[in-house]
Amino acid sequence: MDTSEFKKSIIFTVAGMATYGSQGRFMKSILKKETGHVNAVLMAKGEHISEGFSRFDHFIHIIEGSASVQIDDNLFTLMAGECIIIPAHSKNTVSANERFIMISTIIKSGYE
């Protein structure tokens, strides 16, 4: 994963900024600060982000494709343009139903 931020004051498209890695997954930091981060995540069909547990709310916006998001015992299917907020302290898994691109945003404030 490249942890450097994108250059500021330039126009870019998330869909055109990266290619898939050797394992069908790519993550690029758009913004990374102590108070939170915004990442672009690209995944090939069948890839998934293993079950995680975040201490903070986690906003996901599907830019292209389709993904399944499991939050605790609830399963959601998100299509391009749709968003969901994974609540803090929830178990979650994100799986690619097809090739997809998402914006993942975590804000680390309000939980002090």
C-alpha positions as CSV (number, residue, x, y, z in Angstrom):
1,M,0.0,0.0,0.0
2,D,1.2,3.5,-0.9
3,T,0.8,5.7,2.2
4,S,1.7,9.0,0.6
5,E,-1.1,11.4,0.0
6,F,-2.3,12.7,-3.3
7,K,-1.1,16.0,-4.5
8,K,-3.4,18.8,-3.5
9,S,-5.1,21.4,-5.8
10,I,-5.2,19.0,-8.8
11,I,-8.2,17.4,-10.5
12,F,-8.3,13.6,-10.5
13,T,-10.7,10.7,-10.9
14,V,-10.7,7.9,-8.4
15,A,-11.6,5.4,-11.2
16,G,-8.6,6.4,-13.3
17,M,-5.9,6.7,-10.6
18,A,-4.8,3.1,-10.0
19,T,-4.5,-0.4,-11.3
20,Y,-5.1,-3.6,-9.4
21,G,-2.2,-5.2,-7.6
22,S,-0.9,-8.7,-8.1
23,Q,-3.6,-10.0,-5.7
24,G,-6.5,-8.1,-7.2
25,R,-6.5,-5.4,-4.5
26,F,-5.1,-1.9,-4.5
27,M,-5.3,0.8,-1.8
28,K,-4.1,4.4,-2.2
29,S,-4.2,7.1,0.5
30,I,-6.0,10.2,-0.7
31,L,-5.7,12.0,2.7
32,K,-4.0,10.7,5.8
33,K,-4.0,12.7,9.1
34,E,-3.9,11.8,12.8
35,T,-7.6,12.6,13.0
36,G,-8.6,10.2,10.1
37,H,-8.0,9.1,6.6
38,V,-9.6,8.8,3.2
39,N,-8.5,5.9,1.0
40,A,-9.4,4.7,-2.5
41,V,-9.7,0.9,-2.5
42,L,-9.9,-1.2,-5.7
43,M,-10.7,-4.9,-5.5
44,A,-11.2,-7.7,-8.1
45,K,-14.2,-10.0,-8.0
46,G,-13.9,-12.5,-5.1
47,E,-11.4,-10.5,-3.1
48,H,-12.4,-9.4,0.4
49,I,-11.2,-7.4,3.3
50,S,-11.1,-9.8,6.3
51,E,-13.4,-9.3,9.2
52,G,-12.3,-6.2,11.0
53,F,-13.3,-4.2,14.0
54,S,-13.0,-0.4,13.9
55,R,-13.0,1.8,17.0
56,F,-14.5,4.6,14.8
57,D,-17.3,5.1,12.3
58,H,-16.3,4.0,8.8
59,F,-17.9,5.6,5.7
60,I,-17.9,3.6,2.5
61,H,-18.9,5.0,-0.9
62,I,-19.0,2.6,-3.9
63,I,-17.7,4.5,-7.0
64,E,-17.8,1.6,-9.5
65,G,-19.0,-2.0,-9.4
66,S,-20.7,-3.8,-6.5
67,A,-19.7,-5.0,-3.0
68,S,-21.2,-6.9,-0.1
69,V,-20.7,-5.3,3.3
70,Q,-21.4,-7.4,6.4
71,I,-21.9,-5.4,9.6
72,D,-22.3,-7.6,12.6
73,D,-25.1,-10.0,11.5
74,N,-26.5,-7.8,8.7
75,L,-25.5,-8.2,5.1
76,F,-25.8,-5.3,2.6
77,T,-25.2,-5.2,-1.1
78,L,-24.0,-1.8,-2.4
79,M,-24.0,-0.7,-6.0
80,A,-22.2,2.2,-7.7
81,G,-23.2,5.5,-6.1
82,E,-24.4,3.9,-2.9
83,C,-22.9,4.6,0.6
84,I,-23.0,3.1,4.0
85,I,-21.6,4.0,7.4
86,I,-20.2,1.1,9.5
87,P,-20.8,2.1,13.1
88,A,-17.9,2.2,15.5
89,H,-17.3,-1.0,17.5
90,S,-19.0,-3.2,14.8
91,K,-17.5,-6.3,13.2
92,N,-17.4,-5.9,9.5
93,T,-16.2,-7.5,6.2
94,V,-16.2,-6.0,2.7
95,S,-16.3,-8.4,-0.3
96,A,-16.2,-7.7,-4.0
97,N,-19.3,-9.2,-5.9
98,E,-17.6,-7.9,-9.0
99,R,-14.6,-5.6,-9.7
100,F,-15.3,-2.5,-7.6
101,I,-13.8,0.8,-6.4
102,M,-14.7,2.5,-3.1
103,I,-13.8,5.5,-1.1
104,S,-13.2,4.5,2.5
105,T,-13.2,7.3,5.1
106,I,-12.5,7.1,8.8
107,I,-12.7,10.1,11.1
108,K,-11.0,9.6,14.4
109,S,-12.8,12.2,16.5
110,G,-15.8,12.3,18.8
111,Y,-14.8,9.1,20.6
112,E,-12.3,10.5,23.1
